[in-house]
């Protein structure tokens, strides 16, 4: 992810493809601070009573066949609130007030405990994808300037005809992923077949025992 943790006002175009984010640092998810489980630690601004309120994230990804995607789902982890944009259009809002937001807008409530690491899911219209380069942009807001932590992570699930592609790094349906998915599906199918075979055998033995018991009773 490219991210901005400077606590500044980025204006109205930061979530669009035209915005220049080349000077932003990059890091792997999970991004945040304060919990100790982050892959990329963000800056809180240095003042525990006036920490940064908003963090911005952008990631470009390619889709070779956008028309072939029949359904799209986003999964996010956020502390406290967030908005997600796909190709400049808002597609998800969680724990944020309605209406326009700025870099000083506070999240609606504080997220704590197990909710900090809970995955939230939302369906997204796959028609918002385009063939070629796409952009996902996220802004995460704190509920208080004295908040002790912030968390962000995102994954997506793209459904194609007869195929589901899960990709937390936002590179849709590479050949390697398809081969890996098909391999896992074959393993699962074989395991289920063995379980069903054992189940059917046990049911058959139980039915045979019952018949023999019935016949034995008739003969007495």
VEXDOBA-385957 format. One record per residue (C-alpha): x, y, z. Coordinates in steps of 0.1 Angstrom, whole numbers, plus 5000, padded with zeros to 4 digits. Layout:
N
<node <X Y Z>>
...
***
This chain:
220
<node <5000 5000 5000>>
<node <5010 5036 4995>>
<node <5000 5056 5026>>
<node <5000 5091 5040>>
<node <5003 5094 5078>>
<node <5012 5131 5079>>
<node <4978 5142 5093>>
<node <4973 5168 5066>>
<node <4944 5179 5044>>
<node <4948 5162 5010>>
<node <4919 5180 4993>>
<node <4891 5165 4972>>
<node <4910 5145 4945>>
<node <4932 5123 4966>>
<node <4911 5092 4959>>
<node <4912 5096 4921>>
<node <4936 5081 4896>>
<node <4948 5116 4886>>
<node <4963 5122 4921>>
<node <5001 5119 4924>>
<node <5010 5096 4953>>
<node <5045 5087 4941>>
<node <5061 5105 4971>>
<node <5041 5085 4996>>
<node <5058 5057 5015>>
<node <5048 5021 5009>>
<node <5041 4993 5034>>
<node <5025 4960 5038>>
<node <4992 4955 5057>>
<node <4983 4954 5084>>
<node <4991 4991 5088>>
<node <4986 5011 5120>>
<node <5001 5016 5154>>
<node <4995 5009 5191>>
<node <4986 4972 5190>>
<node <5020 4956 5183>>
<node <5007 4934 5154>>
<node <5013 4958 5126>>
<node <5034 4950 5095>>
<node <5038 4987 5088>>
<node <5038 5011 5118>>
<node <5023 5045 5111>>
<node <5031 5078 5127>>
<node <5007 5092 5153>>
<node <5021 5127 5151>>
<node <5041 5126 5183>>
<node <5016 5143 5206>>
<node <4996 5118 5227>>
<node <4968 5144 5232>>
<node <4967 5156 5195>>
<node <4974 5125 5174>>
<node <4966 5125 5137>>
<node <4929 5120 5130>>
<node <4930 5106 5095>>
<node <4952 5082 5075>>
<node <4951 5077 5037>>
<node <4959 5046 5017>>
<node <4960 5039 4979>>
<node <4967 5008 4959>>
<node <4966 5003 4921>>
<node <4958 4969 4906>>
<node <4951 4955 4872>>
<node <4921 4935 4860>>
<node <4926 4918 4826>>
<node <4889 4909 4821>>
<node <4867 4932 4841>>
<node <4835 4921 4823>>
<node <4842 4885 4835>>
<node <4839 4895 4872>>
<node <4803 4886 4882>>
<node <4805 4897 4919>>
<node <4830 4916 4941>>
<node <4833 4917 4979>>
<node <4855 4938 5001>>
<node <4866 4928 5035>>
<node <4881 4954 5058>>
<node <4896 4957 5093>>
<node <4894 4992 5107>>
<node <4899 5011 5139>>
<node <4881 5033 5142>>
<node <4861 5044 5111>>
<node <4867 5043 5073>>
<node <4856 5051 5038>>
<node <4866 5030 5008>>
<node <4867 5043 4972>>
<node <4870 5022 4940>>
<node <4881 5042 4910>>
<node <4871 5074 4927>>
<node <4836 5063 4938>>
<node <4827 5056 4974>>
<node <4818 5019 4978>>
<node <4820 5014 5016>>
<node <4815 5036 5047>>
<node <4818 5021 5082>>
<node <4816 5038 5116>>
<node <4815 5073 5100>>
<node <4789 5100 5100>>
<node <4768 5106 5068>>
<node <4776 5134 5045>>
<node <4809 5150 5034>>
<node <4840 5143 5054>>
<node <4874 5160 5058>>
<node <4907 5152 5075>>
<node <4892 5165 5108>>
<node <4860 5144 5107>>
<node <4859 5120 5137>>
<node <4847 5084 5136>>
<node <4813 5078 5151>>
<node <4824 5056 5179>>
<node <4856 5042 5194>>
<node <4864 5006 5183>>
<node <4880 4984 5210>>
<node <4887 4948 5220>>
<node <4879 4921 5196>>
<node <4863 4945 5172>>
<node <4897 4960 5164>>
<node <4906 4928 5145>>
<node <4872 4919 5132>>
<node <4867 4916 5094>>
<node <4838 4935 5080>>
<node <4824 4925 5045>>
<node <4804 4945 5020>>
<node <4794 4936 4984>>
<node <4805 4960 4956>>
<node <4791 4964 4922>>
<node <4816 4947 4899>>
<node <4806 4971 4871>>
<node <4828 4997 4889>>
<node <4859 4977 4878>>
<node <4875 4986 4845>>
<node <4897 4966 4822>>
<node <4933 4975 4829>>
<node <4944 4998 4858>>
<node <4921 5002 4888>>
<node <4925 5021 4920>>
<node <4913 5014 4955>>
<node <4917 5042 4981>>
<node <4909 5042 5018>>
<node <4907 5068 5045>>
<node <4907 5057 5081>>
<node <4895 5081 5108>>
<node <4901 5082 5146>>
<node <4873 5087 5170>>
<node <4895 5109 5193>>
<node <4927 5129 5190>>
<node <4940 5109 5220>>
<node <4932 5075 5205>>
<node <4959 5050 5215>>
<node <4959 5030 5183>>
<node <4948 5028 5146>>
<node <4943 4997 5124>>
<node <4938 4991 5087>>
<node <4937 4961 5065>>
<node <4918 4951 5034>>
<node <4912 4921 5012>>
<node <4889 4914 4982>>
<node <4870 4885 4968>>
<node <4862 4884 4931>>
<node <4838 4860 4917>>
<node <4841 4849 4881>>
<node <4820 4823 4862>>
<node <4827 4790 4879>>
<node <4855 4805 4899>>
<node <4862 4824 4932>>
<node <4894 4844 4935>>
<node <4905 4855 4969>>
<node <4933 4881 4968>>
<node <4943 4902 4999>>
<node <4970 4920 4978>>
<node <4945 4931 4951>>
<node <4960 4914 4921>>
<node <4930 4897 4905>>
<node <4932 4862 4891>>
<node <4967 4855 4881>>
<node <4975 4821 4865>>
<node <4995 4811 4896>>
<node <4966 4819 4919>>
<node <4942 4799 4897>>
<node <4965 4769 4897>>
<node <4969 4771 4934>>
<node <4931 4774 4940>>
<node <4924 4744 4917>>
<node <4950 4723 4935>>
<node <4934 4732 4969>>
<node <4900 4724 4956>>
<node <4911 4690 4944>>
<node <4926 4682 4978>>
<node <4893 4692 4995>>
<node <4872 4672 4971>>
<node <4893 4641 4977>>
<node <4891 4646 5015>>
<node <4853 4650 5013>>
<node <4850 4619 4992>>
<node <4869 4598 5018>>
<node <4847 4611 5046>>
<node <4816 4603 5026>>
<node <4829 4568 5017>>
<node <4835 4561 5054>>
<node <4801 4574 5063>>
<node <4783 4553 5037>>
<node <4802 4522 5048>>
<node <4793 4528 5085>>
<node <4757 4533 5076>>
<node <4757 4501 5055>>
<node <4772 4481 5083>>
<node <4746 4495 5108>>
<node <4717 4486 5084>>
<node <4731 4451 5079>>
<node <4733 4446 5117>>
<node <4698 4458 5121>>
<node <4685 4434 5095>>
<node <4704 4404 5110>>
<node <4690 4413 5144>>
<node <4655 4415 5131>>
<node <4658 4381 5113>>
<node <4673 4365 5144>>
<node <4643 4377 5164>>
<node <4619 4363 5139>>
<node <4635 4329 5141>>
<node <4633 4326 5179>>
***
